[in-house]
Amino acid sequence: MVGEPLDYRGAIRLYPEYCGYTYEELEWISHSYPDALVVASIVHDRQNLCLAFRRGVELYRRGKCRLYGDEKFTVERGVAPYPFVDKVLGYILPIVCYELMFPEDYIGNYIGLRLDYVVHMVGWPMVSEEQREGWVAMHKALSIVLGCPVLCCCGGKRGRMNITGVVTKQQEV
């Protein structure tokens, strides 16, 4: 597995992009944490697929729509990020990696609407301090504009370039 999940108050288990689990394993994990929403981005049927489960039930499925670096669409490009409703936590907007840097794909549709969480999955730690600062700035901006916490889980060891954590409009935790 690449990176550990971010456990947010026992309510959300957020895994990094390319976490190494299969669809079936994530479904099983969601049974193991019945009080938590399990969100991850995995390679499934040759596509980077964002998924959310609660108690073994798939609540969300979307292919990645923006690629970073040498990634390639192997099946088809996914649609732009859109939220889903979890009966316990409310409205959640999943963003996969580099999609964060294209707010025109998603933010205009949700300003003024209720969003309770943004969850952001990243496959690898940042490659430069400038990249890290830009992505954290985007987390802070989203938290302010959308009025909700932004949870991020980044693959790889925790360290200077890893952006795993929670950003709220008040502070970075």
C-alpha positions, 0 to 999 in steps of 0.5 A, spaced: 500 500 500 502 507 498 501 511 504 496 510 510 489 513 510 487 519 513 482 518 519 477 524 520 474 523 527 472 516 525 467 519 520 471 518 514 477 514 512 480 517 506 485 513 502 491 516 497 490 516 490 493 509 488 492 506 495 494 499 492 487 496 494 482 493 489 475 494 489 473 488 493 478 490 498 475 497 499 468 494 499 470 489 505 474 495 509 468 499 509 464 493 512 470 493 517 469 501 519 461 501 519 461 508 522 465 511 517 465 513 510 471 510 506 473 514 500 479 512 495 482 513 488 484 506 485 486 503 478 480 499 477 479 496 470 485 500 467 482 506 469 483 511 475 477 511 479 474 515 485 470 511 489 466 511 496 463 506 500 459 506 506 458 499 509 459 495 503 455 499 499 458 503 493 455 511 494 460 514 488 464 512 482 467 517 477 473 516 473 479 521 474 478 527 469 485 531 469 492 527 469 498 529 472 505 529 468 506 522 465 499 519 467 495 517 461 487 515 460 487 508 458 480 507 458 476 514 458 477 520 461 472 521 467 467 527 468 469 533 472 468 532 480 461 532 482 458 531 489 454 526 492 450 525 498 452 521 504 446 520 509 450 521 515 455 526 513 451 530 508 454 533 501 461 531 499 465 533 493 471 528 492 477 531 488 483 526 485 490 529 485 491 534 479 483 536 478 484 540 484 488 545 480 482 546 475 477 549 480 473 551 473 471 544 472 467 544 479 467 550 483 462 554 479 457 549 480 457 549 488 458 556 490 452 558 494 450 550 495 451 546 501 457 542 501 459 539 508 466 536 506 471 536 500 476 530 500 482 530 496 486 524 494 493 525 492 498 519 489 505 522 491 508 527 495 509 533 492 515 534 488 517 541 490 516 546 495 512 551 490 508 545 488 506 544 495 505 551 497 500 552 491 496 546 493 495 547 500 493 554 498 488 551 493 485 547 500 485 554 504 481 557 498 476 552 497 475 551 504 473 559 505 469 559 498 465 553 499 465 554 507 467 547 509 473 543 511 478 540 506 481 533 507 487 531 504 490 524 504 497 524 500 501 517 498 508 516 501 511 517 507 509 523 511 514 529 511 515 536 508 512 535 501 506 531 503 500 534 504 496 529 508 491 533 513 485 537 514 484 545 512 478 549 515 477 556 513 479 557 520 486 554 520 490 548 518 490 542 522 
